[in-house]
């Protein structure tokens, strides 16, 4: 494998997808270049994508941003069908500004099949959120289903290459002559994603049981980092989305590597991703670098955290934390450094404390104030004018009439709630500030009324 450049763009890795139970070195699929490819090509006409098969073969390709099969509401100038673009919450955790917003849209579902789309979309979210750390952090998410109404049922390329379907997003197998590569029109996806209140992750669920998918791990104009396409009727498809979010949310590198003797070029320096390094475990410990805090600990993906050579597509010169995590093979768990990175990614979009009463809303002693702690185990403290109120610790609803006020009546005060997620899954102290949120409200203690 060689490090490839196109113009000034360095192409680096995206979605690594291996069949459950496989792990070691990965050979490129037939006809697919065994080299990294995830950046957008100049002009945005092509994207780097990853190709994978049921037999565990894996490789990389570049795919057109536009689909030759695009029809319906996703195409400019075409009137959408009735119900097309309607947004329905699968999970409503709170206001989008304080949540991770997942947008799920279908392709190849007719107007009569929208109920099936919603069932498939909900099923894919259940598959994704059953994996840690999603399972613990479900409360940080909103999930929006965006209806995409297709003329035909099914996807181009299913069951065979000669089959062509008229669909809203133009999804198709045999993309770039690779059967299991399920491509989509990325501009059409952008059009539909914009209909949701917010988009941090985008998942396209295709109306097919045929195994396949793709990962577009690039920054899109709406601000989300990637699109994953999956088969709505295939039980393995949810793992594709799990892996993709390792890149888009966790900023994790792929931990697999290609067959051969290629050595990571020293001139490229230390990778930015938190789960691969040019350093051995001993050097990480000595330098207090990357995942050194986790060294020697048993990891949920099996084995012990250390330094295992091979990763980031290179068999030599790069090290990964564990033998075989979800960033190397489907059907695995995130390793301990990966979980930490995912939690940090959640908190780039979400907060551990919200309230139905917006911060800054003037309060009086009449009434109650309620806050929400979406993550189990989060600590909650209260204070007035900076003075801790230990009697209110952990209480998510307080009676404002019982809040003690320093100083004379009539003086304005500030009521503050502070929540901190003290999860043991995060050891990096530099991440702790992102796991804390403070909300404040002005509060007035009125002068007593004297009756004559």
C-alpha positions as CSV (number, residue, x, y, z in Angstrom):
1,X,0.0,0.0,0.0
2,X,1.2,3.5,-0.7
3,X,0.1,6.8,0.7
4,X,-1.8,8.4,-2.2
5,X,-2.2,12.1,-3.0
6,X,-4.7,13.7,-5.4
7,X,-3.6,17.3,-5.9
8,X,-3.1,18.7,-2.5
9,X,-5.5,16.4,-0.8
10,X,-4.2,13.5,1.3
11,X,-6.6,10.6,1.3
12,X,-6.9,8.8,4.6
13,X,-9.1,6.1,6.0
14,X,-12.9,5.9,6.6
15,X,-15.3,3.1,7.4
16,X,-13.6,-0.2,8.1
17,X,-16.0,-3.1,7.8
18,X,-15.2,-6.7,8.4
19,X,-17.5,-9.6,8.8
20,X,-18.1,-10.8,12.4
21,X,-15.4,-13.1,13.6
22,X,-12.7,-11.9,11.3
23,X,-9.9,-9.7,12.3
24,X,-6.3,-9.9,11.2
25,X,-4.7,-8.3,8.2
26,X,-7.1,-7.3,5.4
27,X,-6.8,-7.8,1.7
28,X,-8.3,-5.4,-0.8
29,X,-11.4,-6.5,-2.6
30,X,-11.0,-7.4,-6.3
31,X,-10.6,-4.3,-8.4
32,X,-10.3,-2.0,-5.4
33,X,-7.2,-0.1,-4.6
34,X,-5.7,-1.0,-1.2
35,X,-5.1,2.5,-0.1
36,X,-6.7,5.1,2.1
37,X,-9.5,7.2,0.6
38,X,-11.9,9.3,2.6
39,X,-11.5,12.9,1.6
40,X,-13.6,14.7,-1.0
41,X,-12.0,15.0,-4.4
42,X,-11.3,18.5,-5.8
43,X,-14.6,20.0,-6.9
44,X,-16.6,17.6,-4.7
45,X,-17.5,15.4,-7.7
46,X,-16.2,12.2,-6.0
47,X,-15.9,10.8,-2.5
48,X,-13.6,8.3,-1.0
49,X,-15.6,5.3,0.3
50,X,-14.9,1.9,1.8
51,X,-16.0,-1.4,0.2
52,X,-16.7,-4.6,2.1
53,X,-18.2,-8.0,1.6
54,X,-19.8,-10.7,3.6
55,X,-16.6,-12.8,3.3
56,X,-14.7,-10.1,5.2
57,X,-12.8,-8.8,2.1
58,X,-12.2,-5.0,2.3
59,X,-10.8,-2.3,0.2
60,X,-11.2,1.3,-0.9
61,X,-12.6,3.0,-3.9
62,X,-13.8,6.4,-5.0
63,X,-17.4,6.9,-5.9
64,X,-19.4,9.6,-7.7
65,X,-21.1,12.1,-5.4
66,X,-24.0,12.1,-7.8
67,X,-26.1,9.0,-8.5
68,X,-27.1,8.2,-12.1
69,X,-30.3,6.7,-10.8
70,X,-31.5,9.8,-8.8
71,X,-35.2,10.6,-9.3
72,X,-38.0,12.0,-7.2
73,X,-37.9,14.8,-4.6
74,X,-34.2,14.7,-4.1
75,X,-33.6,16.0,-7.6
76,X,-33.9,19.8,-8.2
77,X,-37.0,20.8,-10.2
78,X,-38.9,17.6,-9.4
79,X,-42.0,18.0,-7.2
80,X,-41.9,15.7,-4.2
81,X,-44.6,13.1,-3.5
82,X,-47.2,13.6,-0.8
83,X,-45.6,13.1,2.6
84,X,-42.1,13.4,1.2
85,X,-39.7,15.2,3.6
86,X,-41.9,14.8,6.7
87,X,-39.9,14.6,9.9
88,X,-41.0,12.3,12.7
89,X,-39.1,11.9,16.0
90,X,-38.0,8.3,16.7
91,X,-36.5,9.6,20.0
92,X,-36.9,13.1,21.4
93,X,-34.5,13.6,24.2
94,X,-34.6,17.4,24.3
95,X,-33.8,20.6,22.3
96,X,-31.4,19.9,19.4
97,X,-28.8,22.4,20.7
98,X,-28.2,20.2,23.7
99,X,-28.4,16.8,22.0
100,X,-26.6,14.6,19.5
101,X,-29.0,14.6,16.5
102,X,-29.2,11.5,14.4
103,X,-31.0,11.8,11.1
104,X,-32.3,8.6,9.5
105,X,-33.8,8.6,6.0
106,X,-34.9,5.8,3.8
107,X,-34.6,5.0,0.1
108,X,-36.6,2.7,-2.0
109,X,-39.7,3.0,0.2
110,X,-42.9,3.9,-1.6
111,X,-45.7,6.0,-0.2
112,X,-47.4,2.8,0.9
113,X,-44.2,1.6,2.6
114,X,-43.5,4.5,4.9
115,X,-44.6,2.5,7.9
116,X,-42.0,-0.1,7.0
117,X,-39.4,2.6,6.7
118,X,-40.2,3.9,10.2
119,X,-39.9,0.4,11.6
120,X,-36.6,-0.2,9.8
121,X,-35.3,3.2,11.0
122,X,-36.3,2.5,14.6
123,X,-34.7,-1.0,14.4
124,X,-31.4,0.4,13.2
125,X,-31.3,2.9,16.0
126,X,-32.0,0.1,18.5
127,X,-29.0,-1.8,17.0
128,X,-26.8,1.2,17.3
129,X,-27.9,2.2,20.8
130,X,-27.5,-1.3,22.2
131,X,-23.7,-0.9,21.9
132,X,-21.7,0.8,24.6
133,X,-21.2,3.7,25.2
134,X,-24.4,4.4,23.3
135,X,-26.4,2.2,25.7
136,X,-25.4,4.3,28.7
137,X,-25.7,7.7,26.9
138,X,-29.0,7.2,25.1
139,X,-30.4,10.2,26.9
140,X,-28.0,12.5,25.0
141,X,-29.7,11.8,21.7
142,X,-32.5,12.9,19.4
143,X,-33.3,10.6,16.5
144,X,-35.2,12.0,13.5
145,X,-36.8,10.0,10.7
146,X,-37.1,11.9,7.4
147,X,-39.5,10.4,5.0
148,X,-38.2,10.0,1.4
149,X,-40.9,8.7,-0.9
150,X,-39.8,6.7,-3.9
151,X,-41.7,5.7,-7.0
152,X,-40.4,2.1,-6.9
153,X,-40.0,-0.3,-4.0
154,X,-36.4,-1.6,-3.6
155,X,-33.0,-0.5,-4.7
156,X,-31.1,-0.5,-8.0
157,X,-28.9,-3.6,-8.2
158,X,-31.1,-5.8,-6.1
159,X,-31.5,-8.7,-6.9
160,X,-29.1,-8.3,-9.9
161,X,-27.2,-5.8,-11.8
162,X,-29.8,-5.4,-14.5
163,X,-32.5,-4.2,-11.9
164,X,-33.1,-0.5,-11.9
165,X,-35.4,1.2,-9.4
166,X,-36.8,4.7,-9.4
167,X,-35.9,6.0,-5.9
168,X,-35.7,9.4,-4.2
169,X,-32.0,9.2,-3.2
170,X,-30.7,7.1,-6.1
171,X,-29.2,4.4,-3.9
172,X,-27.6,1.6,-5.9
173,X,-25.5,-1.5,-5.6
174,X,-22.7,-2.3,-8.1
175,X,-21.4,1.2,-7.5
176,X,-18.0,1.5,-9.4
177,X,-18.6,-2.1,-10.5
178,X,-18.5,-3.4,-6.9
179,X,-21.6,-5.4,-6.0
180,X,-21.7,-4.7,-2.3
181,X,-20.9,-1.0,-2.5
182,X,-24.2,0.7,-1.8
183,X,-23.8,4.3,-3.0
184,X,-26.2,7.2,-2.8
185,X,-26.6,10.7,-4.2
186,X,-24.9,12.8,-1.5
187,X,-26.5,16.1,-2.6
188,X,-30.0,14.5,-2.3
189,X,-29.1,13.3,1.2
190,X,-28.0,16.8,2.1
191,X,-31.4,18.1,0.8
192,X,-33.3,15.8,3.1
193,X,-31.0,16.1,6.1
194,X,-31.6,19.8,6.0
195,X,-35.3,19.2,6.8
196,X,-34.5,17.8,10.3
197,X,-34.1,20.3,13.2
198,X,-30.4,19.5,13.2
199,X,-28.0,16.8,11.8
200,X,-24.9,15.5,13.6
201,X,-25.1,12.0,12.2
202,X,-26.8,10.9,9.0
203,X,-27.9,7.3,8.2
204,X,-29.5,6.2,4.9
205,X,-31.5,3.0,5.3
206,X,-32.1,1.2,2.0
207,X,-35.2,-0.9,1.4
208,X,-33.3,-4.1,0.8
209,X,-32.1,-7.3,2.6
210,X,-29.0,-7.6,0.4
211,X,-25.8,-7.2,2.4
212,X,-24.0,-4.0,1.6
213,X,-23.4,-0.4,2.5
214,X,-20.9,2.4,2.3
215,X,-19.3,5.0,4.6
216,X,-18.7,8.6,3.4
217,X,-16.5,9.9,6.2
218,X,-16.2,13.5,5.0
219,X,-17.4,16.9,6.2
220,X,-20.6,17.9,4.6
221,X,-22.0,21.5,4.3
222,X,-24.6,21.0,7.0
223,X,-21.8,20.3,9.5
224,X,-22.1,16.6,10.0
225,X,-19.1,14.3,9.4
226,X,-20.2,11.5,7.2
227,X,-23.0,9.4,5.8
228,X,-23.5,5.7,6.4
229,X,-25.6,3.7,4.0
230,X,-27.0,0.4,5.3
231,X,-29.5,-2.3,4.2
232,X,-32.7,-1.9,6.2
233,X,-33.6,-5.6,6.0
234,X,-30.1,-7.1,6.7
235,X,-29.4,-8.0,10.4
236,X,-25.7,-7.2,10.0
237,X,-26.3,-3.7,8.8
238,X,-26.4,-2.0,12.2
239,X,-22.7,-2.7,12.8
240,X,-21.9,-0.6,9.7
241,X,-23.4,2.4,11.4
242,X,-21.6,1.7,14.7
243,X,-18.3,1.6,13.0
244,X,-19.0,4.8,11.0
245,X,-19.8,6.8,14.1
246,X,-16.4,5.7,15.5
247,X,-15.0,8.0,12.8
248,X,-17.6,10.8,12.8
249,X,-18.2,11.1,16.5
250,X,-15.1,9.5,18.1
251,X,-12.6,10.8,15.5
252,X,-11.2,7.3,15.7
253,X,-8.9,5.8,13.1
254,X,-9.3,2.3,11.5
255,X,-7.4,-0.3,13.4
256,X,-7.1,-2.8,10.6
257,X,-4.2,-3.0,8.1
258,X,-3.5,-4.5,4.7
259,X,-1.4,-7.5,3.9
260,X,2.2,-6.8,3.0
261,X,5.4,-5.3,4.5
262,X,4.5,-1.6,4.1
263,X,5.9,0.6,7.0
264,X,4.1,3.8,8.1
265,X,6.2,6.7,6.7
266,X,8.1,8.5,9.4
267,X,7.7,11.8,7.6
268,X,3.9,11.7,8.2
269,X,4.5,12.1,11.9
270,X,2.3,11.0,14.8
271,X,-1.3,10.5,13.7
272,X,-3.9,12.8,15.1
273,X,-6.4,10.1,16.0
274,X,-6.4,8.9,19.6
275,X,-6.4,5.2,18.9
276,X,-3.3,4.7,16.7
277,X,0.3,5.8,17.4
278,X,3.8,5.4,16.2
279,X,4.8,4.7,19.8
280,X,5.0,1.3,21.5
281,X,3.2,0.7,24.8
282,X,6.5,1.3,26.7
283,X,6.9,4.7,25.0
284,X,3.3,5.7,25.5
285,X,3.8,5.0,29.3
286,X,7.1,6.8,29.4
287,X,5.8,9.9,27.5
288,X,2.3,9.9,29.1
289,X,0.8,9.9,25.6
290,X,-2.5,8.9,24.1
291,X,-4.0,5.8,25.7
292,X,-1.3,5.4,28.4
293,X,-3.8,5.7,31.2
294,X,-5.5,2.5,30.0
295,X,-2.4,0.3,29.6
296,X,-2.7,-3.0,31.4
297,X,-6.5,-2.8,31.8
298,X,-8.9,-5.5,30.5
299,X,-10.8,-4.1,27.6
300,X,-14.5,-4.8,26.7
301,X,-13.5,-5.9,23.2
302,X,-11.4,-8.7,24.8
303,X,-7.7,-8.8,25.8
304,X,-5.6,-6.2,27.6
305,X,-4.9,-2.6,26.5
306,X,-1.3,-2.4,25.2
307,X,0.4,-1.7,21.9
308,X,-0.4,-4.1,19.1
309,X,1.5,-3.5,15.8
310,X,-0.6,-2.9,12.7
311,X,-3.3,-0.2,12.2
312,X,-4.3,2.7,10.1
313,X,-3.8,0.5,7.1
314,X,-0.1,-0.2,7.8
315,X,1.1,-3.6,9.0
316,X,4.2,-2.0,10.5
317,X,5.1,1.3,12.2
318,X,1.7,2.0,13.8
319,X,0.2,0.5,16.9
320,X,-3.4,0.1,18.1
321,X,-4.7,-0.3,21.7
322,X,-6.2,-3.8,21.5
323,X,-6.1,-6.9,19.3
324,X,-9.6,-6.5,17.8
325,X,-12.1,-3.8,18.4
326,X,-15.1,-2.5,16.4
327,X,-12.6,-0.2,14.6
328,X,-11.1,-3.4,13.2
329,X,-13.9,-5.9,12.9
330,X,-17.7,-5.8,12.9
331,X,-19.4,-7.5,15.8
332,X,-16.8,-6.3,18.3
333,X,-17.0,-3.6,21.1
334,X,-15.2,-0.3,21.3
335,X,-12.0,-0.7,23.2
336,X,-11.4,1.4,26.4
337,X,-9.7,4.3,24.5
338,X,-12.4,4.1,21.9
339,X,-15.2,4.4,24.4
340,X,-13.5,7.4,26.0
341,X,-13.2,9.0,22.6
342,X,-16.9,8.3,21.8
343,X,-18.1,9.8,25.0
344,X,-15.9,12.9,24.3
345,X,-17.6,13.0,20.9
346,X,-21.1,12.8,22.4
347,X,-20.3,15.8,24.5
348,X,-19.1,17.9,21.6
349,X,-22.8,18.0,20.6
350,X,-24.6,17.4,23.8
351,X,-24.6,18.6,27.5
352,X,-25.2,16.7,30.7
353,X,-27.6,19.2,32.1
354,X,-30.7,20.8,30.6
355,X,-33.9,22.5,31.9
356,X,-37.4,23.2,30.6
357,X,-36.8,26.7,32.1
358,X,-34.1,28.3,29.9
359,X,-31.0,29.6,31.7
360,X,-31.3,33.4,32.2
361,X,-35.1,33.3,32.8
362,X,-35.9,35.5,35.8
363,X,-37.2,33.6,38.8
364,X,-39.1,34.5,41.9
365,X,-39.7,32.5,45.1
366,X,-43.1,31.4,43.8
367,X,-42.9,28.1,42.0
368,X,-40.5,25.3,41.3
369,X,-37.5,24.8,39.0
370,X,-36.8,21.5,37.3
371,X,-33.6,20.3,35.6
372,X,-32.9,17.1,33.6
373,X,-29.9,14.8,33.9
374,X,-29.9,12.6,30.8
375,X,-27.0,10.4,31.9
376,X,-27.2,8.1,34.9
377,X,-24.8,8.8,37.7
378,X,-24.3,12.5,36.8
379,X,-23.7,14.6,40.0
380,X,-25.8,17.8,40.5
381,X,-25.0,20.7,42.9
382,X,-26.8,23.9,43.6
383,X,-25.5,27.3,44.8
384,X,-26.8,30.9,45.4
385,X,-24.3,33.7,44.6
386,X,-21.5,31.1,44.7
387,X,-22.5,29.6,48.1
388,X,-23.0,25.9,47.9
389,X,-26.4,24.5,49.0
390,X,-25.5,21.0,50.2
391,X,-29.1,20.3,51.2
392,X,-30.2,20.5,47.5
393,X,-27.5,18.2,46.0
394,X,-28.8,15.7,43.6
395,X,-32.3,17.2,43.6
396,X,-33.7,17.7,40.0
397,X,-36.7,19.7,41.2
398,X,-36.5,22.4,43.9
399,X,-39.1,24.5,45.6
400,X,-37.8,28.1,45.1
401,X,-39.5,29.2,48.3
402,X,-37.2,27.0,50.3
403,X,-33.9,28.4,48.8
404,X,-32.0,30.3,51.4
405,X,-30.9,33.8,50.4
406,X,-27.9,35.6,51.8
407,X,-28.3,39.2,52.7
408,X,-31.4,41.4,53.1
409,X,-34.6,40.9,51.1
410,X,-35.0,42.7,47.8
411,X,-31.5,42.0,46.7
412,X,-31.0,40.2,43.3
413,X,-29.4,36.8,43.4
414,X,-28.0,34.2,41.0
415,X,-29.1,30.6,41.3
416,X,-26.7,28.1,39.8
417,X,-27.0,24.4,38.9
418,X,-23.9,22.4,38.0
419,X,-23.8,18.9,36.6
420,X,-20.7,16.7,36.0
421,X,-20.5,13.3,34.5
422,X,-17.9,11.5,36.6
423,X,-17.9,8.4,34.5
424,X,-14.9,6.1,35.0
425,X,-14.9,5.5,31.3
426,X,-13.1,8.9,30.9
427,X,-9.7,9.1,32.4
428,X,-8.2,12.0,30.4
429,X,-8.5,15.0,32.7
430,X,-8.4,17.4,29.7
431,X,-11.8,16.1,28.7
432,X,-13.4,16.7,32.0
433,X,-14.5,20.3,31.3
434,X,-16.6,19.0,28.4
435,X,-18.4,16.7,30.8
436,X,-19.6,19.6,33.0
437,X,-22.4,22.1,32.4
438,X,-23.5,25.0,34.5
439,X,-26.9,26.8,34.2
440,X,-27.7,30.0,36.0
441,X,-30.9,32.0,36.6
442,X,-31.4,35.5,38.1
443,X,-33.6,35.1,41.2
444,X,-35.3,37.8,43.3
445,X,-36.1,37.6,47.0
446,X,-38.9,40.2,47.2
447,X,-39.2,42.6,50.1
448,X,-41.8,41.4,52.7
449,X,-45.2,43.1,52.4
450,X,-46.3,44.9,55.6
451,X,-50.0,45.0,56.4
452,X,-51.3,48.1,58.2
